[in-house]
Amino acid sequence: MNKINIDNWKEFAMSDLGFKNYHGKRLKKSDRLEGDIPFITAGKENQGVVGCIGNDMDTYENPITIDMFGNVFYHEGIFAGDDNIYFFVNPKLNKYQKLFIVGALHRFIHSVFAYIDQFRQDNADRLSVFLPSTQTGEPDFQYMEDYIKNIEELQNRNLQIIKSLIPPPNKNVNTVSWGIFQLSKLFDVKKGTRLTKANMI
């Protein structure tokens, strides 16, 4: 299930999927009051969340957000954002379905929008996304949910394996018999060959 078959994918308008889009409001850093509402602005770091505010602003629950540079995220919980953020809200879809949609959106949007061509209201209003569809042509939300759950389950198993390899607290690893080895004795070391960008095929 990790390899996606896109033969049956179709283009759907976000509005036809049940999303309503909202534009955040301008709030300068100097005007932000301390509070407990997570606040989003443009950027990748921490998925755009720059802190928590206490200002009286519109909030959105479990939204997909797109910032002016085309960064796309799903946020679980209640959030506010500035005028560089567009909130796509649909209470009928669960987090797994929204995470799938975020992945589908990200590949297209982030390659198109940047500092020069920024994501703005007209883009939000006519935004569409390619998604798997059923035999009747409807969005296959069950497939989307199952796909993300499968990835989550796989990652959880990998985390359990990693955790099992980490010594428990207060248990020291005995390194008395450890030695120093040259990497060249353990691996075949190969140097790359110069290839300029102009000569790349």
Summary of the structure (lengths in Angstrom):
residues: 201
radius of gyration: 22.7
end to end distance: 31.9
largest distance: 66.2
contacts: 483
relative contact order: 0.16
helix: 31%
strand: 23%
